[in-house]
Every structure is written in C-alpha cells, then in structure tokens.
Amino acid sequence: MSVPSGRPAAFSRPLYLLSATNFFIFMGAGAQQAYLVPYLGRVTGWPSLRCATVVAGVYGTMMVFRVANLYLFPGWPDRRFTVAGSLAYLFFTLAMFATAYLQSYAFALAAACIWGAGAAMMWTGTAMQTLALADAAGGRHGTGIGILYASTHAGWLAGVVLLGQVYQALPAEQAQYMYLVAAAATAVGNALACRL
C-alpha cells in the first residue's frame, strides 16, 4: 500500500517499541538518579561529596565511552548496543541495592563506571536505530528523535514520582528497597529491548 502524496510515511512499530523501552528504563534506573546522593548518604553514612562522585563516575565514563564504544565494538549492530547498554542500567540498580549491604565505595564507583559505559552504548544504539527508522519513514528525523526523547522524559517523570513516594515511605533501614522497585521498572524496559 502506498502512502498518499502530501502525507508523511508512518513510523513503524520498532520506533514505538524503542520508545517504550526507554520509558521503562528511565522510569527505573534513570529516575533513581534524583535520589542517588541522598540514598547513598542514608545507607552508608558517606559524606555528600563522596556520594556525588558516584554520579560523576557515571557521567565521566559515559563521556569517554560515547566515542570509545564505537572503536571497541566496531562490528556491533545498533540493536546490540541498545540491549547491552540497557542491561547496564539494570545492573546499576541492583548494585546500588547491594551497596547498602556491602558498604563499599570502590564497588559503588565501579558500578557507576560500568553503568556509564553501558549508558553510552544504549544512547548510541537508540539514536542509530531511531535515525534508521526515521529514514524509513521518509526522513522524519526530528519527529523520530522527538518521540524517543518524549517517552524517555515521560518515563523519567513517572519514575521520579513513583520512586519518590517509595523512598519517602520507607524507613531509613529499608531505603535500599527503592532500588528493587527501580530494578523492576528497568527490567520491563530490558525485556522490551530484547524484542527490538
């Protein structure tokens, strides 16, 4: 069936599946960032600066691996970047849950660096997939990226509200359970990523 002239080609199902993937991953692992520094201080007693360096580890590593991943994994297709990267998001939520018990700064920082490298993979993969899908929809790149980012931010918004309610409801000695909620939402996104 051809598309009538004057009407743009429709996006295919994979773009909406990719957007749903990002929605759930950012509802969980993405949104937990808003609580990471106070959470680490609450469960470990570390000073705020030490807790903040965990966040800095994520973004410093992500910055390096945005380029490095393309050289380290030159033959990887877009989908593999997305799936492997999304698993790093899940790993981080589980690692932060474990940090409450391990009390290890080195472990938390290593987890942050793994997440940063994985996040760079996921953003590379999702952007490349979205651009390819936009090409197939007649070059509608702005709309394609807009759909992806709108779902990402909607997931983040929903997650911040959900995790905020959970975090406030939990007593200090059970704060780590917020990370199981974040992991559950992220796991839904991981399952969707595997269907891309």
Disulfide bonds with the S-S distance in Angstrom:
none
